[in-house]
Amino acid sequence: LFHYLWSKNHAKKSCPLVNIPDTIVYKYRQPAYWYFTSRDPAAGIKMKNKSNLGNIKVEEALSSKPGHSSCEIVAYYICSVNSVTGCKTTIEHFDYDGLREFLYNYDKENNGILQRFVDSKGGSNALYRAIWSPNVFHVERRTNKIELSDRKHNLHNRVVTFEGDEHYSNTLTVTDTMLGSQIQRICESIVTH
């Protein structure tokens, strides 16, 4: 998906309207691609050189957080794990020490995605999920019930949304026409790209 979003269209531009945080794609247990949205809006989605895929560069980039952030979470890793019951997608969130452990000591699954964690606008982690087809469009938001800064709870319980047990979060169908139409435009931009 990230390679598709980065690839240039007939106008020699990456997928418009789509912003992605620093995203490192692992293939065969090694970092293979690093995608990010340029600070220059006209430049769109960029891909870093292979020479920038070392652990030190990844650690430096993902460890930096805005000064106003009260959350220690810096990144998360998504991968699929084969088990007796079938293939399961897992998400693991990291603080700075966890990221260092992951980069230098962790036995990674064959393929996965390491991505910068972006704090939600509110105090709790929230995620939007859109279902789009030419005939159907539906958006829902799931918001974690625990504040990101509440360190009485473990990291996992403060960040899970769709990937966690339902009792950790609240689900809401998005009916805000302005937000809904913005998300719909993004979906359509991906399809037409």
KAWO-V395044 format. One record per pair of residues at least 12 apart in sequence whose C-alpha atoms are under 6 Angstrom apart, sorted by sequence separation. I is the first residue (numbers start at 1). J is the second residue. If there is no record, write none. Layout:
I;J
I;J
//
This chain:
23;35
35;47
78;90
128;140
146;158
22;35
34;47
78;91
128;141
22;36
34;48
77;91
127;141
21;36
77;92
127;142
20;36
76;92
126;142
20;37
76;93
126;143
144;161
19;37
75;93
76;94
125;143
75;94
125;144
142;161
124;144
73;94
74;95
73;95
72;95
124;147
145;168
123;147
124;148
144;168
145;169
144;169
143;169
143;170
142;170
142;171
14;44
141;171
14;45
141;172
140;172
79;112
140;173
78;112
125;159
140;174
78;113
139;174
77;113
77;114
76;114
6;45
76;115
75;115
75;116
75;117
74;117
55;103
62;116
71;148
71;149
29;108
70;149
29;110
28;110
27;110
28;111
27;111
26;111
26;112
26;113
25;113
24;113
24;114
23;114
23;115
22;115
22;116
21;116
17;186
15;193
//
